[in-house]
Structure formats: C-alpha cells, structure tokens
C-alpha cells in the first residue's frame, strides 16, 4: 500500500500542475487573456448579427419587389 505524501509535497505537486496548466502565465495574465478572448467573441457575435440583419433586410426587399409592393 502506498504511503500518503506529506502535505508540503502534495502542495508542491499541485503548484507544479497548476503552473503547467497555466502555460507559464500568471493568474493575472490568464484573466487578461480570457477577457480579451471574451471581448473578441462578443465582437464576432455582434458582427454576425449585423450581417444577418442586412441579409434579412435584402431578402425582405426582394420578397416585397416580387410581390409588386
């Protein structure tokens, strides 16, 4: 049966795993990166909404013309 690791060794292992997961970035850098990614995602969604709106208006215009309005 394995003997449990001392708490200090467990803490060190956890710290190493967290560092690896962060890719060498600090927690602050990760937050900034996540915030920038979210901002870009919002901008992309807004651009897609606007493009869809323009397409819908053109389609509506074409439908109205075809109906003689």
N, C-alpha and C positions, 0 to 999 in steps of 0.2 A: 504494500500500500504506500502511496506517495505521502510524504510529509508535507504539511502546508508550508508555504513560503512565509517568511517574516513579513510583517506589514510594510516595512521600508522597501523590500524587494518588489512586493506587489505594486506599491506606489510608483516605483521606478519603471516597472514593466508597463503600467498604464500610461505613464508620461511618455514613454517611447512610442507606444501605439498611437497616442493622440498626436504626437509630433509627426509621425508617419502619415496619419490620416489628413493632417492639415497641409501636407506637402511642403513643410518648411515655413509656412506663413504663420504670422502671429494671429491670435484671435481677432484683433482689430483689423488686420488686413483681410481676413476671411469675411468679416462683416461688411467691409467696404466693397469687396468683390461681389458678395451676394446682393448688396444694394444696387450696384451698377448693373448687374445682370437683371434684376427685377425692373429697374428703370428702362432698360433696353427692351425687355419683354412687354412692358406697358406701351412703349412707343410703337413696337411692331404691331401689337393688337389694335392700337388706335389707327395706324396707317391702314391696316387690313379693313377695319370698319369703314373708314372713309372711302376706300377703293370699292368696297361692296355697295356703299351708298350711291356712289357715282354710277356703278353698273346698273343698279336698280332704277335710278332715275332715267338712264338711257333706255332701258328696257321698257319702262312705263311710257316714255315718249314715243318709242317705236310702236307700242301697242295702240296708243291713242291715235297715231297717224294712220295705222292700218284700219282703224275703225272710223276714220274720217272725222275725227274730232278736232 
